[in-house]
Amino acid sequence: MANKNPKRPPNAVLFKNQWQTGKTIQKRIPVAIEQEVIAIAQCLDQNPSIASQVLAFAKALAEQTEN
């Protein structure tokens, strides 16, 4: 007879976090920009101190496309 309540191993055993900055979450992103978003996230993970510069640059680009 199969065990109705199998014990699951701790999450650390199931998946090793590959991000240096800590815990992760799941978010949905468009497939068309998936690789670009991952590349930006990896850059930020390598150097979190540049986050404010990246955000300012992204906002400036968004403003240019609005005008």
URPE-V66399 format. One record per pair of residues at least 24 apart in sequence whose ideal C-beta (glycine too) atoms are under 8 Angstrom apart, sorted by the first residue. I is the first residue (numbers start at 1). J is the second residue. D is the distance in Angstrom with one decimal. If there is no record, write none. Layout:
# URPE-V66399
I & J & D
I & J & D
This chain:
# URPE-V66399
19 & 45 & 5.2
20 & 45 & 5.3
20 & 46 & 7.1
21 & 45 & 5.3
21 & 48 & 5.6
